Amino acid sequence: MRAMILAAGRGERMRPLTDGTPKPLLEVAGKPLIGRLLEALARAHLTDVVINVSHLGERIEAALGDGRRWDVRIRYSRETEPLETAGGIAKALPLLGDEPFVVVNGDILTDFDFAKLAQARAPGALAHLVLVDNPPHHPRGDFGLDGGRVRNAGDALLTFSGIGYYDPALFAPIARGSKYQLAAVLRPQIDAGRVSGEHYRGRWHDVGTPERLTELDQALRTGS
């Protein structure tokens, strides 16, 4: 099973920190966010990793190299401009292969066990999403969850964590090099009952602003 880390975004909400540093290379308690993700993937024996890069992508490649420092093998999918989530995944399909794969946002911190994803996807589902409690900055949530199936609506919506397990067929119709949002791919499949999901209650942080980065850095350094 292969994994992909999404690292091509410009990180506009993180400016000015991201003017010279790609968001995934920003450090929390002395380690870059993407380094922590690589450690987690290696623990889960997901050692074949694809990373898409665009904004300051050469700095990501210089910092991570071929991945041997983390006991993984990294290959890069280069985008001349960010292609949104689904567009970036579609472009990387030749590197990801024909089997289902894990995708994780490069700007989150979590203790989720990626090794569990392969068994979590429901029979017949084209995707499996990890949902979390709504953080203060996203109180309305994204999706509902009912009996292990993701819903586009519901009384108690949860937030998509940026962690998913996908069948490549989900992205095959997208023209390579085109911009395409993940929600546009997922929502029709959710309506068709082809997306399963789970509610993860462990550690998860979306490091989307300088303030949240500082808060998380302090929390990790103090052990809170």
N, C-alpha and C positions, 0 to 999 in steps of 0.2 A: 504494500500500500504506500502510495506517495502522498506528499503533503505540499501545499503551496502557502506561502506567506505573502500577503498583499502589502506592498511597500512602495507603490508608485505615486501615491497622492502627494499633493503639495503641502498639506498641513497648514492651510490658511489660518485656522483658528489658533494655531500655535505660534504665529508670528509674534515677535521677531525671532524667536528661538530657531525657527525653521528657515530663516533667510540663508543661513550658512550650513545648517545641519539637517539632514533628512529626519523626519519625525521618528522613524523606527530606531535611529541611532541615539536619540536622546536617552540620557541615563537616569535610572532610578536606583538609589542606594548603591551607586558605584558600578552598575551594569547597564548596558544598553537594553532597551525594551526588546529588540529583535534577538539579542543574545539570550535573554531569558526564555524566549519562545523556542529558540533552537535547542536549548537545554531540555525543555519539556518534551519536544518532539523526539529527541534522542532517547530520553528515558522511556518513551512509548515505542521505541524501536522503529520510528519513522525516520529513517536515515537518508532517504532520497527526497530532497527538498528543492522545490522550484520557488524562486523569488522574482516577482515582477518589479521592475525599476523604471523610473522616469526622472522625476525631479531630483537632481543631485544624485542620480543613480550611480555615477562613477565612485562616489564616496562610500556608498553601501558596498559596492563590489570590492573596493580597496580595503575596507574594514573587515569584511567577512571572508574574502577569498573563496577558496573551494570548500570551505566548511570543516576542514579536518580538525580545527581547534575544538569544535563541538562534537566531533565524531559523527558528522553527517557529510553528505555529498551535495553541494549546492550547484544548481544550474540557474542561469538568469534568463528571464524573458524581458527583453528591452522594448520599451514603448517610447516613441518620439514625443508623445504627449499622453497624459493619463487617459485611459480608456474606460473609466468607471469600473466597478467591480466585475460585473458579468463580462464586459468587453475584454478586460485584462485576463480573466480566466479563459475565455474563448481563444484568445491569441496564444495562450500557453498550452493549449491542449496537446500539441505535438510532443511537448516535454512531459506531460502528465500521463500519457498512455491511455489505454482502453479500459482500465479498471477504475472503479470508484476511488475518489481521493478526498483528502482532508484539505480544507481551506481555513485559514485563520487571519484575521486582521493583524497587521504589524504594529498597531499602536495600543494593544491591550496587554494587561498583566493578569494572569489567572493561574490557579493551581489545578485546573481541569485536567483529567487524565485522558489524553487523546487516544490512548490505546483502546478505549471502550467504544469508539465511534463505529467501528466496522460491525459490531454486533448489535448496535442500537437501532440501526435503520430498519423500519418495518418492511415486511414483504411487499413488493410491488412499488415501494416508494422510490422516487428519483432523487430525493434529498432528505437529509435529516438535519434539523436545526437545533442548536443549543440555545435555550432561552433563559434569561435571568430576571430577577426582580428589577423593577424599574428604578434606575438611579435618580437622584434629585434633579439632574439636568434633562431627564427624559421621562417625565411622569406619566405620559399618555401611553407609553409602550408601543409595540409594533404588531404583535400577533397574539391570537388566542391559542389555547391548547386544550384539547378535549380527547381523552382516551388515547393519548399518544399520537394524535394527529394534529397538525398545525391548522389553525383557522384564521381567515382574514378578518374576522370580527369576533366579538365575545364580550362578556361582562367584565372580565378581569384580564386585560391584555398584559403581556410580558414583553420585555425588550430582547431583541435579537442580539446575541453576544458577539457576533462576528466570527463564530465558530460553526462550521458546517461540514457535512459529508455528502458529496455529490456524485451522481452518475454523469459521466462525460456527455451522454446523450442529451442532457439538459441544455448544454451550451453549443452543441453541434450546429444548430441552425443559424447561429450568429456569425455574420461575416467577419473574418479575421481582420483586425485593425479598426473595427468600428466601435464607437462608444455605446455602451449598453449598461443599464442599471440592473442590479441583482433583483430588486423588487419586481421589475417588469417580467423577469423570467419566472420568479417563484409564485407570484400571486395567481396566475392561471392554473398552475399545477396544484396549488393549495386548494383552489375551488374544486379541482378534479379529485381531491383526496389522495394525491400522490406525494405528499410531504409529511414525514413524521417529525416528532420533536420530543424534547425533554426539558424539564425545568431544573436548572442547575443552581444550587443554593450555596456553593462554596465561594472562594475568593475570585472576584472578577472586577476589574477596573478598566474603564474606557478613559485613556489618558488623552483627552482631547483639547485641553487648554493649559496654558502655563500654570494657572492656579491649581488645577487638579494634579498636574505633575508635581508641584511643590508639596501639596498635601500628601500625596502617595509616598514621595521620597521621605518625608518626615515620619510617616506612619511606619514604613519599613525600617528606618534607622532606629526607631524607638521600640520596635517590636509590637506595635499596637495594630 
